[in-house]
């Protein structure tokens, strides 16, 4: 069921933070420094020296709710357009360019004022002509390439209801270069190349329209918030407004909300606060101040008793019940997070988890949504497939809620809910990226860190009765329910405008770039670490290896017991992991066992990866010994009842129905089949029928196969070897002989070249070219990484520019060559584009052409080489990653951290290396084509151009 709710949570999840007093009541564990520049810009800084990178963000306190009601999608449009440059960035001659840009602005205004199709077509042609003229001065992706040049990674932005955030990670020694770019991008921005970005937003809208979950959620929000923009308008924008964009209104939106006193600069990472304060003052003090519009109050009425709506759009019947709960920034909102943990939690011991484990419902999840103006808690439920009505499922849910508000749950569950919140909070603070995103939530919702800390302390002090009283207050009869029966939703499609592509001729630099390039890094990169200096290597009594890494930050441990075999070798191991997550020890019933662990602050999880079967244990070091005693009981004799196995098989059936109705998932499945044929993991996976046949006896037989596999253990925490080794030896693990180290992938030997899955629900075509390269050779790693950066890794790449920026053929595109697992395996080339169905012929032809005849732009030589250099020099991982990264390096033939060796090769890296690599290792690859799309959207006979087309059905490539 986690597959279902991972989709839902991706759409809905919003973390709560809280506000009341101004100063922390206890020590700040991350030493946040908060201050304001004279122009009102809030600056938030937190040092983290765990790795030599910085996560930099700029927050704008304006999101989808701030869009004009007659021009929705405005905040989201700006998220896209603020990557296009300024009057001196992204252009060779703004004075000449502006002549055409002004005409384009005017033409879009005219377009929005007419509904006559002939007139609209005429105006669109004029826009296209003026855009091509303006395009001769544009330098596409210049800012992206600059960020890439300094080693920037994960360059992106997002728009929520309440804020818009721009962010990326970069090497700590490139601080001034980053500050220069980010301060400049928000001063006199120019919304050039809008024609191509408009089509990109269309693609993004079409992607969302494919998902039945997304459709159901938008329907829910419209009914839940009947007055507030949270429900009356969508973040991405209404279709009619997207068809009639106004650049003038976009500039007005920018002028209104993108002012220093409505923005926050937040930085977390490896810097010294006092050293960077002068740089921040230098670069950001010129931002203008403005009068921030007050946001109206939208009072929502109570729901009518039993208020509901019924639709039929999801692959399985399901419903969402929503309660009005505290908005962002209240003490009660914190309490509701603890309540959510009591209902469902990481250890699956909550009241809702118990209902699912007992087979009373197929799935049930509580998801809190705390936003700035309103809060909600939504219960998502999937009734049993056969014989359970919505009414019956609601009755089961009501009984669980009654138990909650009556306090009819164990104290251990309550203590575990608090411990989980504290543990998640502390681990979130470890990593610079996660810490920065937490601070974004705090400051983007008009709170500050000190207020948040005061409420973090409240978690330790809250008692069970307080939680019960809060639950009583909010889980009353004031709720709304959306029911969805099985069915298919009608997909709305934004059609491709009649535009010719804009292809600027420039591979030059702007005036701003030339000035920026003169900045000299103020510090040398930190030394790349040796993993061997940070990992302690031990051996257990059974001969298995133990790697230990010290946690320098808190008292939270991670311990992985790894059996060296995965589902690539033994597909049934995935089923074994699924079942083991529902087992208990012989001394406890399942829910009691889970609560014992949960009360200790411990979670366990079984998982099957490609080449490893893992039991992951995480918790508090002080409770490690007690936790491992419970783990010992479980490992020695896991108990599963036949009734639980029946419930699992039903859950798998529901999950598989959801998977096979998600078009993007089908694209992944078909790609796997194209590459591996009948060795695809989706072809070989255990079927629903296999799950149904499983009994307690056959489960024990399957579990006993683990003794055949070699074991190793990875630990991160503060416990010493003298304490940890006896605890692990007491587990009495059997260390077998079989290992995945020598595994060699078996690729499809079929002569079939094109695989087409015709899906009538697909708005988009999901196109993947894939091919098998030569054997992995670690001596090519640097050249391979340079090729990947240049060709298709990120927004600075050739693929992104040619496919998205120039021609607006796709929202998402990428291409790279993936290392073989080791020297016994071959490299794999993958290149993808997701486009509107009617764009398929053009997208196919262009992607194939770029793969087979990659444009060679030597003027990018400096940028590519610097990107690789800065990325490797700032590559030290966080302490929790040491063991895993060491294993990856050893598997690829290195004796220690691979980047130590790669750094030594950097002085000899040239642009010629990536070109030679492409010509030898990529260009000759025999490509196969995988495409999921709707044949009604394009002439599928064009696929024969790339080889004989084989039409496949889902049942052939997915063992249901």
Number of C-alpha atoms within 10 A of each C-alpha: 20 12 13 18 18 12 15 17 14 9 12 15 13 16 14 25 30 27 22 15 14 14 13 16 15 11 10 12 11 14 12 18 13 15 12 15 16 14 16 19 21 19 20 22 24 23 18 22 17 17 21 23 31 29 25 25 25 22 24 25 24 25 23 24 25 23 22 15 15 12 19 25 29 29 32 23 23 20 18 19 19 19 23 25 29 21 21 19 27 27 29 20 17 19 12 14 20 16 13 20 24 14 16 25 18 15 18 20 17 16 21 15 10 13 10 9 9 10 13 17 15 12 18 21 16 17 23 21 17 18 26 20 18 26 23 18 22 30 23 27 19 23 23 20 20 21 26 26 22 24 27 24 19 14 17 17 18 15 22 20 23 21 24 22 22 19 22 18 23 27 26 26 24 23 22 18 20 23 18 18 19 20 18 20 19 20 17 15 20 24 23 29 23 21 24 24 22 19 26 23 22 25 26 19 20 23 23 16 21 23 23 22 22 17 17 20 16 17 15 22 19 17 18 27 18 16 16 19 21 23 19 17 26 20 23 21 23 17 16 13 16 21 17 17 22 21 23 14 15 20 17 12 18 19 14 16 22 23 23 24 22 21 24 23 25 23 29 28 27 21 20 13 16 8 9 15 12 10 15 18 14 13 16 22 16 15 20 15 18 16 11 13 9 6 9 8 9 13 12 13 11 13 17 11 10 11 13 17 14 11 17 17 21 23 23 20 21 24 27 22 20 23 21 22 22 25 20 27 26 16 16 20 24 23 22 22 25 25 23 21 26 26 25 21 23 16 23 24 28 27 24 27 22 20 18 25 22 15 20 19 25 25 24 26 24 23 23 26 22 27 22 18 19 18 19 21 23 22 20 20 25 24 26 24 16 7 7 14 13 18 10 15 19 17 12 16 20 12 10 18 20 14 13 21 20 14 18 13 15 14 14 16 25 22 21 28 28 25 23 23 19 17 18 11 14 17 15 16 20 20 21 26 22 15 22 25 22 19 26 25 22 23 23 24 23 15 21 25 24 23 20 24 22 21 23 20 14 15 18 13 9 14 14 16 12 12 23 18 15 17 23 16 12 19 18 12 12 16 22 22 22 22 21 22 16 14 14 14 19 12 16 13 18 20 15 16 15 10 19 16 18 23 18 17 12 14 13 14 16 21 14 19 17 11 9 16 10 9 12 11 14 12 10 10 17 16 12 20 17 17 23 14 9 15 20 15 13 14 13 15 14 13 14 16 16 23 21 24 25 18 18 12 15 16 16 22 23 21 20 20 20 21 25 23 26 22 19 24 17 15 21 18 25 21 22 20 19 16 22 21 17 21 23 24 21 15 13 17 13 22 20 17 19 25 25 19 24 29 21 20 26 29 22 21 17 19 19 24 16 16 19 22 25 23 21 18 20 21 24 21 20 14 15 22 16 15 23 19 15 18 19 18 16 20 20 13 15 20 21 23 14 14 13 20 23 16 21 25 20 21 24 21 21 24 20 20 16 20 17 17 20 18 22 20 13 21 22 17 22 29 26 22 23 28 23 18 19 17 18 24 22 21 21 17 21 18 20 18 12 13 20 17 12 18 16 15 12 11 19 16 10 15 18 10 11 20 15 16 20 20 27 19 22 20 25 24 23 20 19 11 15 8 10 16 16 13 17 19 12 12 16 13 19 15 18 18 11 16 18 17 13 12 15 16 15 15 18 17 9 10 9 14 20 21 23 23 22 19 19 12 17 26 26 27 31 28 24 28 24 25 21 22 23 15 17 20 17 17 10 14 15 22 22 23 20 26 25 22 24 27 27 22 20 23 25 25 22 24 29 26 20 20 25 22 26 21 23 28 29 28 23 19 24 22 27 21 24 17 23 21 19 22 17 15 19 21 20 20 20 19 21 23 25 27 31 29 25 21 19 27 14 13 23 23 14 17 24 17 12 16 20 16 12 18 14 15 12 13 12 16 17 12 22 28 23 20 24 22 22 22 21 21 23 23 19 23 17 15 21 18 12 25 22 11 18 20 15 17 17 14 14 18 13 16 16 19 21 22 21 19 13 17 16 9 13 16 10 7 17 15 21 13 17 26 22 13 18 24 15 13 19 26 16 13 19 13 23 21 26 27 28 28 28 23 18 13 17 16 13 16 10 14 21 12 10 15 16 14 19 15 11 14 14 15 10 13 23 20 17 19
